[in-house]
């Protein structure tokens, strides 16, 4: 959505092909009038993962996780093309599921999130390819490469 004051709001649902993770992202950004090649923004994301196989302390676990994160985004535009990077933090909480269901260990923490991407805007369509990485081994299943097509209105 493009607002009259130049702010652009973009949201999307997230769902991985392996079916472990779902959630959403909400991004708001703008291009300063005096800096026509610069884009600035912020992103909030929520992700929920069910029954993700992982390892902790040499032991195989199945982990349910929830994460809520926020990032600052900055990018450069070169005509129809653009490059951007983001950096922020995510708070996560996990619940290991033990096969016999007699033990339930809770884990939680804060981790750094970083990423970069490329954007192409052509005839009203915006396409993006992005890589995002969580700096926590328990959250490695959230390291994603995503591709998307957006139609701003």
C-alpha positions in Angstrom: 0.0 0.0 0.0 1.4 3.4 -1.0 0.4 6.3 1.3 0.2 10.0 0.2 3.2 10.9 2.5 5.5 8.5 0.7 5.3 5.7 3.1 4.9 2.2 1.6 3.4 -0.6 3.8 4.0 -4.2 2.7 2.8 -7.4 4.4 2.9 -11.0 3.5 2.2 -14.4 5.0 5.1 -16.8 5.3 4.9 -20.5 4.9 7.8 -22.8 4.1 7.5 -25.6 1.6 8.5 -28.2 4.2 5.4 -27.2 6.2 7.4 -26.6 9.5 7.0 -22.8 9.6 4.3 -20.2 9.1 3.8 -16.6 10.1 3.8 -13.1 8.6 6.0 -10.1 7.9 5.0 -6.5 7.9 7.3 -3.9 6.4 7.0 -0.1 6.2 9.4 2.1 4.3 9.9 5.4 2.6 12.3 7.2 0.2 13.5 10.5 1.5 12.8 13.3 -1.0 16.3 14.8 -0.7 18.0 11.4 -1.2 16.2 9.9 -4.2 18.4 6.7 -4.4 17.9 5.7 -0.8 15.2 3.6 0.8 14.7 3.3 4.6 12.3 1.1 6.5 11.5 -1.3 9.3 10.2 -4.8 9.4 8.3 -6.8 12.1 8.0 -10.6 11.7 6.3 -13.4 13.6 7.0 -17.1 12.9 5.7 -20.3 14.4 7.4 -23.6 13.7 6.0 -27.0 14.6 8.0 -30.2 15.1 11.3 -29.1 13.6 14.0 -31.7 13.8 17.2 -30.2 15.3 20.2 -31.1 17.5 21.2 -29.7 20.9 24.1 -30.9 23.0 24.6 -33.9 20.7 21.0 -35.0 21.2 18.4 -35.1 18.5 15.3 -33.1 19.4 12.0 -32.2 17.8 11.3 -28.5 18.6 8.2 -26.3 18.5 9.3 -22.6 18.3 7.8 -19.2 18.2 9.7 -16.0 17.2 8.9 -12.3 17.1 11.5 -10.0 15.5 12.2 -6.6 14.2 14.7 -5.3 11.8 15.8 -2.0 10.2 16.1 -2.0 6.4 18.2 0.2 4.2 18.5 0.0 0.4 19.9 1.7 -2.7 17.9 2.1 -5.9 19.4 2.1 -9.4 16.5 2.7 -11.7 14.3 -0.3 -11.7 16.8 -2.3 -9.6 17.5 -2.1 -5.9 19.7 -3.7 -3.3 18.9 -3.7 0.4 20.1 -5.1 3.6 18.5 -5.6 7.0 19.6 -6.1 10.5 17.7 -6.6 13.7 16.9 -9.0 16.6 14.4 -11.7 17.2 13.1 -13.0 20.5 12.4 -16.8 20.4 10.9 -19.4 22.6 11.2 -23.1 22.0 9.6 -26.2 23.5 11.4 -29.5 22.8 9.2 -32.5 22.3 10.6 -35.7 23.6 9.3 -38.9 22.0 8.1 -40.4 25.3 6.5 -37.0 26.3 7.7 -37.4 29.9 10.2 -34.5 29.6 9.5 -31.0 28.3 12.4 -28.6 28.3 11.8 -24.9 27.7 14.4 -22.8 25.9 14.3 -19.1 25.0 16.6 -16.4 23.9 17.3 -13.4 21.7 19.3 -13.7 18.5 20.6 -11.4 15.8 18.8 -11.4 12.4 20.5 -10.2 9.2 19.8 -10.4 5.6 20.1 -8.9 2.2 18.1 -8.8 -1.0 17.6 -7.5 -4.5 14.5 -5.9 -5.9 13.2 -5.3 -9.4 10.3 -3.0 -10.1 8.7 -3.3 -13.6 5.3 -2.1 -14.8 3.8 -1.8 -11.4 5.1 -5.2 -10.2 7.8 -5.5 -7.6 9.7 -8.7 -7.4 12.2 -9.6 -4.6 14.7 -12.2 -3.8 16.0 -12.2 -0.2 18.3 -14.2 2.1 17.7 -14.0 5.8 19.8 -15.6 8.6 19.2 -16.2 12.3 22.4 -16.2 14.4 21.2 -19.1 16.6 21.8 -22.8 15.9 18.4 -23.8 17.4 16.7 -21.4 14.9 18.6 -22.5 11.8 15.4 -23.8 10.3 14.4 -20.1 9.9 17.4 -19.3 7.6 15.4 -18.6 4.4 15.9 -17.7 0.8 12.5 -16.2 -0.4 11.3 -15.0 -3.7 8.1 -12.9 -4.0 6.1 -10.8 -6.4 4.1 -7.8 -5.1 1.4 -5.7 -6.7 1.3 -2.3 -4.8 -2.1 -0.6 -4.7 
